[in-house]
Amino acid sequence: MGKAVTGKNNWALFLLLLTGIVLGGFIGELTKGLSGLGWLNYGQSFGFADPIVLNLGILVISFGLTIKISIASIIGVIIAIFIYRLL
């Protein structure tokens, strides 16, 4: 018949995940100089090494993307999922 309503919003999950990634990355950057918490910043970066440039004569557009996944951002995602399940 119709779509079942579960009461949870997919946009809320997306925003919580995005917040968890951003706050986790921020906490990882803050703790990279600390001896006991430096492991939170351990991770991997991937993406385009150099930006892709599209030259249209009168308009030049540069595209670039780099993603860094760290232990702190993974913990942030786990906490965001936990908070979403509590809603």
KOLLOMI-170943 format. One record per residue: residue number from 1; residue in three letters; x, y, z of N, C-alpha, C, O, CB in turn. Coordinates in nm, 2 decimals. Glycine has a CB too. Example, Ala and Ser with C-alpha at 12.3 -4.5 7.8 and 13.67 -1.06 7.14 Angstrom:
REM KOLLOMI-170943
{1,Ala,{1.32,-0.57,0.78},{1.23,-0.45,0.78},{1.32,-0.33,0.78},{1.42,-0.33,0.85},{1.13,-0.45,0.90}} {2,Ser,{1.28,-0.22,0.71},{1.37,-0.11,0.71},{1.29,0.00,0.79},{1.34,0.11,0.80},{1.41,-0.06,0.57}} 
END
This chain:
REM KOLLOMI-170943
{1,Met,{0.08,-0.12,0.00},{0.00,0.00,0.00},{0.09,0.12,0.00},{0.12,0.18,-0.11},{-0.09,0.00,0.12}} {2,Gly,{0.12,0.17,0.12},{0.20,0.29,0.13},{0.33,0.26,0.20},{0.36,0.15,0.24},{0.13,0.40,0.20}} {3,Lys,{0.42,0.36,0.20},{0.55,0.35,0.26},{0.53,0.35,0.41},{0.46,0.44,0.47},{0.64,0.47,0.22}} {4,Ala,{0.59,0.26,0.48},{0.58,0.25,0.63},{0.66,0.36,0.69},{0.77,0.39,0.65},{0.64,0.11,0.68}} {5,Val,{0.60,0.42,0.79},{0.66,0.53,0.86},{0.73,0.48,0.98},{0.66,0.42,1.07},{0.55,0.64,0.90}} {6,Thr,{0.86,0.49,0.99},{0.93,0.44,1.11},{0.95,0.54,1.21},{0.99,0.51,1.33},{1.07,0.39,1.06}} {7,Gly,{0.93,0.67,1.18},{0.94,0.77,1.28},{1.08,0.83,1.29},{1.11,0.93,1.36},{0.91,0.72,1.42}} {8,Lys,{1.18,0.78,1.21},{1.31,0.83,1.21},{1.34,0.90,1.07},{1.29,0.84,0.97},{1.42,0.72,1.23}} {9,Asn,{1.40,1.00,1.07},{1.43,1.08,0.95},{1.57,1.05,0.90},{1.67,1.05,0.97},{1.41,1.23,0.98}} {10,Asn,{1.58,1.03,0.77},{1.71,1.00,0.71},{1.80,1.12,0.71},{1.92,1.11,0.71},{1.69,0.95,0.56}} {11,Trp,{1.74,1.24,0.70},{1.82,1.36,0.71},{1.88,1.38,0.84},{1.99,1.43,0.86},{1.73,1.48,0.67}} {12,Ala,{1.81,1.34,0.95},{1.86,1.35,1.08},{1.99,1.26,1.09},{2.09,1.30,1.15},{1.76,1.31,1.19}} {13,Leu,{1.98,1.14,1.04},{2.09,1.05,1.04},{2.21,1.11,0.96},{2.32,1.10,1.01},{2.06,0.91,0.98}} {14,Phe,{2.18,1.16,0.84},{2.29,1.23,0.76},{2.35,1.34,0.84},{2.48,1.35,0.84},{2.23,1.28,0.63}} {15,Leu,{2.28,1.43,0.90},{2.33,1.54,0.98},{2.41,1.49,1.10},{2.52,1.55,1.13},{2.22,1.64,1.02}} {16,Leu,{2.36,1.39,1.17},{2.43,1.34,1.28},{2.57,1.28,1.24},{2.67,1.30,1.30},{2.35,1.24,1.36}} {17,Leu,{2.57,1.20,1.13},{2.69,1.14,1.08},{2.79,1.25,1.04},{2.91,1.24,1.07},{2.66,1.05,0.96}} {18,Leu,{2.74,1.35,0.97},{2.83,1.46,0.92},{2.89,1.53,1.04},{3.00,1.57,1.04},{2.75,1.56,0.83}} {19,Thr,{2.80,1.56,1.15},{2.85,1.62,1.27},{2.96,1.53,1.34},{3.06,1.58,1.39},{2.74,1.65,1.36}} {20,Gly,{2.93,1.40,1.34},{3.03,1.31,1.40},{3.16,1.31,1.33},{3.27,1.31,1.40},{2.97,1.17,1.41}} {21,Ile,{3.16,1.31,1.20},{3.28,1.31,1.12},{3.36,1.44,1.15},{3.48,1.44,1.17},{3.25,1.30,0.97}} {22,Val,{3.29,1.56,1.14},{3.35,1.69,1.16},{3.41,1.70,1.30},{3.53,1.74,1.31},{3.26,1.80,1.13}} {23,Leu,{3.33,1.67,1.40},{3.38,1.69,1.54},{3.49,1.59,1.57},{3.58,1.62,1.64},{3.26,1.67,1.64}} {24,Gly,{3.48,1.47,1.52},{3.58,1.37,1.54},{3.71,1.41,1.47},{3.82,1.40,1.53},{3.54,1.23,1.48}} {25,Gly,{3.71,1.46,1.35},{3.83,1.52,1.28},{3.89,1.63,1.36},{4.01,1.65,1.37},{3.80,1.55,1.14}} {26,Phe,{3.80,1.72,1.41},{3.85,1.84,1.49},{3.92,1.79,1.61},{4.02,1.84,1.65},{3.73,1.93,1.52}} {27,Ile,{3.86,1.70,1.68},{3.92,1.65,1.81},{4.05,1.58,1.78},{4.15,1.59,1.85},{3.82,1.55,1.88}} {28,Gly,{4.05,1.50,1.66},{4.18,1.44,1.62},{4.29,1.54,1.59},{4.40,1.51,1.63},{4.15,1.35,1.50}} {29,Glu,{4.26,1.65,1.53},{4.36,1.75,1.50},{4.40,1.82,1.63},{4.52,1.85,1.64},{4.30,1.86,1.41}} {30,Leu,{4.31,1.84,1.73},{4.35,1.90,1.85},{4.44,1.81,1.94},{4.53,1.86,2.01},{4.23,1.93,1.94}} {31,Thr,{4.43,1.68,1.92},{4.50,1.59,2.01},{4.63,1.53,1.94},{4.70,1.45,2.00},{4.41,1.47,2.05}} {32,Lys,{4.66,1.58,1.82},{4.78,1.52,1.75},{4.91,1.55,1.82},{5.01,1.48,1.80},{4.78,1.56,1.61}} {33,Gly,{4.92,1.66,1.90},{5.04,1.69,1.97},{5.05,1.64,2.11},{5.15,1.65,2.17},{5.05,1.84,1.97}} {34,Leu,{4.94,1.58,2.16},{4.94,1.53,2.29},{5.00,1.38,2.29},{4.96,1.30,2.21},{4.80,1.53,2.35}} {35,Ser,{5.08,1.35,2.39},{5.14,1.22,2.39},{5.05,1.11,2.42},{5.06,1.00,2.35},{5.25,1.22,2.50}} {36,Gly,{4.95,1.12,2.51},{4.86,1.01,2.54},{4.75,1.00,2.44},{4.69,0.89,2.43},{4.81,1.03,2.67}} {37,Leu,{4.71,1.10,2.37},{4.60,1.10,2.28},{4.63,1.12,2.13},{4.54,1.14,2.05},{4.50,1.21,2.32}} {38,Gly,{4.76,1.12,2.10},{4.80,1.14,1.96},{4.75,1.03,1.86},{4.74,1.05,1.74},{4.95,1.14,1.95}} {39,Trp,{4.72,0.91,1.92},{4.67,0.80,1.83},{4.53,0.83,1.77},{4.49,0.77,1.67},{4.66,0.67,1.91}} {40,Leu,{4.46,0.93,1.83},{4.33,0.96,1.77},{4.34,1.03,1.64},{4.24,1.02,1.56},{4.25,1.06,1.87}} {41,Asn,{4.45,1.09,1.60},{4.47,1.15,1.48},{4.53,1.06,1.37},{4.54,1.10,1.25},{4.56,1.27,1.49}} {42,Tyr,{4.55,0.93,1.41},{4.61,0.84,1.31},{4.50,0.80,1.21},{4.39,0.77,1.24},{4.66,0.71,1.39}} {43,Gly,{4.54,0.81,1.08},{4.44,0.78,0.98},{4.50,0.78,0.84},{4.63,0.78,0.83},{4.32,0.87,0.99}} {44,Gln,{4.42,0.79,0.74},{4.46,0.79,0.60},{4.39,0.90,0.53},{4.27,0.92,0.55},{4.43,0.65,0.54}} {45,Ser,{4.46,0.96,0.44},{4.41,1.06,0.35},{4.41,1.01,0.21},{4.50,0.94,0.16},{4.48,1.20,0.36}} {46,Phe,{4.30,1.04,0.14},{4.30,1.00,-0.01},{4.21,1.10,-0.08},{4.13,1.17,-0.03},{4.24,0.86,-0.02}} {47,Gly,{4.24,1.10,-0.21},{4.17,1.20,-0.30},{4.26,1.24,-0.41},{4.35,1.16,-0.45},{4.12,1.32,-0.22}} {48,Phe,{4.23,1.35,-0.47},{4.31,1.40,-0.59},{4.43,1.46,-0.53},{4.43,1.55,-0.45},{4.23,1.50,-0.67}} {49,Ala,{4.55,1.42,-0.58},{4.68,1.49,-0.54},{4.68,1.63,-0.59},{4.72,1.72,-0.51},{4.80,1.41,-0.59}} {50,Asp,{4.65,1.65,-0.72},{4.64,1.79,-0.77},{4.50,1.82,-0.82},{4.43,1.73,-0.86},{4.74,1.80,-0.89}} {51,Pro,{4.46,1.94,-0.80},{4.32,1.97,-0.85},{4.31,1.96,-1.00},{4.40,1.98,-1.07},{4.28,2.12,-0.80}} {52,Ile,{4.19,1.92,-1.04},{4.15,1.91,-1.18},{4.11,2.05,-1.23},{4.02,2.11,-1.17},{4.05,1.80,-1.21}} {53,Val,{4.17,2.10,-1.33},{4.13,2.24,-1.38},{4.06,2.23,-1.51},{4.10,2.16,-1.61},{4.26,2.32,-1.40}} {54,Leu,{3.94,2.29,-1.52},{3.86,2.30,-1.64},{3.87,2.45,-1.69},{3.81,2.54,-1.63},{3.71,2.26,-1.61}} {55,Asn,{3.94,2.47,-1.80},{3.96,2.60,-1.85},{3.86,2.62,-1.97},{3.88,2.56,-2.07},{4.11,2.62,-1.90}} {56,Leu,{3.76,2.71,-1.95},{3.66,2.73,-2.05},{3.69,2.87,-2.13},{3.60,2.92,-2.19},{3.53,2.73,-1.99}} {57,Gly,{3.81,2.92,-2.12},{3.84,3.04,-2.19},{3.82,3.16,-2.10},{3.91,3.22,-2.05},{3.76,3.06,-2.31}} {58,Ile,{3.69,3.20,-2.07},{3.67,3.31,-1.98},{3.64,3.27,-1.84},{3.63,3.35,-1.75},{3.55,3.39,-2.04}} {59,Leu,{3.63,3.14,-1.82},{3.60,3.09,-1.69},{3.69,2.97,-1.66},{3.70,2.87,-1.74},{3.45,3.04,-1.67}} {60,Val,{3.76,2.97,-1.55},{3.85,2.86,-1.51},{3.79,2.80,-1.38},{3.77,2.87,-1.28},{3.99,2.91,-1.49}} {61,Ile,{3.76,2.67,-1.38},{3.71,2.60,-1.26},{3.81,2.50,-1.22},{3.86,2.42,-1.30},{3.57,2.54,-1.29}} {62,Ser,{3.83,2.49,-1.09},{3.92,2.39,-1.03},{3.84,2.30,-0.94},{3.76,2.35,-0.85},{4.04,2.46,-0.95}} {63,Phe,{3.86,2.17,-0.96},{3.80,2.07,-0.88},{3.90,2.00,-0.79},{4.00,1.95,-0.85},{3.72,1.97,-0.96}} {64,Gly,{3.88,1.98,-0.66},{3.97,1.91,-0.58},{3.89,1.85,-0.46},{3.79,1.90,-0.41},{4.08,2.00,-0.53}} {65,Leu,{3.94,1.73,-0.42},{3.88,1.66,-0.31},{3.98,1.58,-0.24},{4.05,1.50,-0.30},{3.76,1.57,-0.36}} {66,Thr,{3.99,1.60,-0.11},{4.07,1.52,-0.02},{3.99,1.48,0.10},{3.93,1.56,0.17},{4.20,1.59,0.02}} {67,Ile,{3.99,1.35,0.13},{3.92,1.30,0.25},{4.02,1.24,0.35},{4.10,1.16,0.31},{3.81,1.20,0.21}} {68,Lys,{4.01,1.28,0.47},{4.10,1.22,0.57},{4.01,1.15,0.68},{3.93,1.21,0.74},{4.19,1.33,0.64}} {69,Ile,{4.04,1.02,0.69},{3.97,0.94,0.78},{4.06,0.91,0.90},{4.17,0.85,0.88},{3.91,0.80,0.72}} {70,Ser,{4.02,0.94,1.02},{4.11,0.92,1.14},{4.03,0.84,1.24},{3.91,0.82,1.22},{4.15,1.05,1.20}} {71,Ile,{4.10,0.79,1.34},{4.04,0.71,1.45},{3.93,0.80,1.52},{3.82,0.75,1.55},{4.14,0.66,1.55}} {72,Ala,{3.96,0.92,1.54},{3.86,1.01,1.61},{3.74,1.03,1.52},{3.63,1.03,1.58},{3.93,1.15,1.64}} {73,Ser,{3.75,1.04,1.39},{3.63,1.06,1.31},{3.55,0.93,1.31},{3.42,0.93,1.30},{3.67,1.10,1.17}} {74,Ile,{3.61,0.81,1.31},{3.54,0.68,1.32},{3.46,0.67,1.45},{3.35,0.63,1.45},{3.64,0.56,1.30}} {75,Ile,{3.53,0.72,1.56},{3.46,0.72,1.69},{3.34,0.81,1.69},{3.24,0.79,1.74},{3.56,0.76,1.80}} {76,Gly,{3.36,0.93,1.62},{3.25,1.02,1.60},{3.13,0.97,1.53},{3.02,0.99,1.57},{3.30,1.15,1.53}} {77,Val,{3.16,0.89,1.43},{3.05,0.82,1.35},{2.98,0.72,1.44},{2.86,0.71,1.43},{3.11,0.76,1.22}} {78,Ile,{3.05,0.65,1.51},{2.99,0.54,1.60},{2.90,0.61,1.71},{2.79,0.56,1.74},{3.10,0.46,1.67}} {79,Ile,{2.95,0.72,1.76},{2.87,0.80,1.86},{2.75,0.85,1.80},{2.64,0.85,1.86},{2.95,0.91,1.93}} {80,Ala,{2.76,0.90,1.67},{2.64,0.96,1.60},{2.54,0.85,1.57},{2.42,0.88,1.59},{2.69,1.02,1.47}} {81,Ile,{2.58,0.73,1.54},{2.49,0.62,1.51},{2.42,0.59,1.64},{2.30,0.56,1.65},{2.56,0.50,1.45}} {82,Phe,{2.49,0.58,1.75},{2.44,0.55,1.88},{2.33,0.66,1.92},{2.22,0.62,1.97},{2.55,0.55,1.99}} {83,Ile,{2.36,0.78,1.90},{2.26,0.89,1.93},{2.14,0.88,1.84},{2.03,0.90,1.89},{2.33,1.03,1.92}} {84,Tyr,{2.16,0.85,1.72},{2.05,0.83,1.63},{1.95,0.72,1.67},{1.83,0.73,1.66},{2.10,0.80,1.49}} {85,Arg,{2.01,0.61,1.72},{1.93,0.50,1.77},{1.85,0.53,1.89},{1.75,0.48,1.92},{2.02,0.37,1.79}} {86,Leu,{1.91,0.63,1.97},{1.84,0.67,2.09},{1.72,0.76,2.06},{1.63,0.77,2.14},{1.93,0.74,2.19}} {87,Leu,{1.72,0.82,1.94},{1.61,0.92,1.91},{1.48,0.84,1.89},{1.38,0.90,1.85},{1.65,1.00,1.78}} 
END
